Amino acid sequence: MAAYGQTQYSPALQAAGPYTPYTHHTQGYSMPSYNIKTEDGLSHSPGQTGLLGYSNFSGTPPSQSLYGYSHTHGGGISSGIFQGTHAISSSTPFNPTQQEFSAYSSYSPSQYSPYYNSHHYNSPYLTGSNISPAAITAPLAYQHPEHPVMLPNHSPESHTGEYHPPPSPPTPGKEEGVPARRGSDGKPRGRKRVSDPAPPLDSDIERVFIWDLDETIIIFHSLLTGTFSSRFGKDSSKAVSLGLWMEEMIFNLADSRLFFNDLEECDQVHIDDVASDDNGQDLSTYNFGTDGFQSPAGASSLCLGSGVHGGVDWMRKLAFRYRRVKEIYNTYKNNVGGLLGSPKREEWLQLRREMEVLTDLWLTQALKALAHINSRPNCVNVLVTTTQLIPALSKVLLYGLGSAFPIENIYSATKTGKESCFERVSQRFGRRAVYVVIGDGAEEEAVAKKKNMPFWRVSCRADLEALSHALELDYL
């Protein structure tokens, strides 16, 4: 609500005469059809603008008298109708002496200096007895009749122990590589959210792609049996040699870093299956070699089936090993060379190159499909394999699949079968999600058919290419 005394009229507008009186009506106070002539020479009616218009400016411009209209909280002006609790009650022309402006005190500019520039808001409300800005009295705090006045206090001293000044605005070109912001106490804020965005909740997942591992994503077992070389016309001796080389690396990594010697007879379906037995003890200085986990006769006498154990203390030590495996996987899933060390790292890179040449970039094509699924919101890749869990994790790392499969999304069906694993996956992500099974074996195809899940068979590299194409076109 601004005073007309501060309004600057455009030179192109002609002077206006006195306002015509309003005519009282029983249903409302409609305004006559005023026209205003603007610089473009066209006449604009109130119906075009939705606001009040003024009649031809032909007389002397109005004086510095204030034409203020009462405004209530939530009120407004519609085209041709004046609304509000202080509606006009007669057809008498507007007169400043008839308006009670003294009831409205002004805002204090000092209260809102952080939000408004004071020289633009000298006095939003003027009294009817004193129109001159020079004679305005000291501003008072505005008080709404329906709400208590709220005086903001931006002093840090008034928020002892709670006030934290906002961080400085980021510097262009420098903040892009900063993984986290720092608060006023110097501690990093939001590091995990910036560097590794939180994945959606399991209940928010809309589509789950359940993958088989061997002969679907990777080529391994068929190299050892000679099936791949005979089927695709490859050098059988070379294929077997590469298969044996990869087998040696898989079990070497599993034994030396992933406790396979301790866990071979105590295989689990999922990495967190024994997490309930973990007391959260710090393992940074824990000595796994001397904790007495292995009995002289071997672990087979202590671990029967999946999770059956000889004592609470022993089960806690088992949980420690699986927790350590999980930490190693998450640490090195994108840096397998750092886990292997030299010279194993150079051997591994050489093996990967030769296998890609032999298999016509089979793994590269599978990684393309996996990456496309991971790039979708609310879609996830899940791995269900008949390999034991620890060797399966070793395979995933050595074939460079760690970024495609979080360790929580890897299941071993060695002891329970794939149908049981599929049921666990369905319970985890819910019945509303759509499940797509991708594999080469008869078992996963039969389970997919039983559960009414679409099945995508992979029997050659062209099937992976077709899968990638279908994903790109959003057919899956």
Secondary structure, 3 states (H helix, E strand, C coil): CCCHHHCCCCCCCCCCCCCCCCCCCCCCCECCCCCEECCCCCEECHHHHCCCCCCCCCCCCCCCCCCCCCCCCCCCEECCEECCCCCCCCCCCCCHHHCCCCCCCCCCHHHHCCCCCHHHCCCCCCECCECCHHHCCCCCCCCCCCCCCCCCCCCHHHHCCCCCCCCCCCCCCCCCCCCCEECCCCCEECHHHHHCCCCCCHHHCCEEEEECCECCCECCHHHHHCHHHHHHCCCHHHHHHHHHHHHHHHHHHHHHHCCHHHHCCCCCCCCCCCHHHCCCCCCCCCCHHHCCCCCCCCHHHCCECCCECCCHHHHHHHHHHHHHHHHHHHHHCCCHHHHHCCCHHHHHHHHHHHHHHHCCCHHHHHHHHHHHHHCCCCEEEEEEECCCHHHHHHHHHHCCCCCCCCHHHEEECCCCCHHHHHHHHHHHHCCCCEEEEEECCHHHHHHHHHCCCCEEECCCHHHHHHHHHHHHCCCC
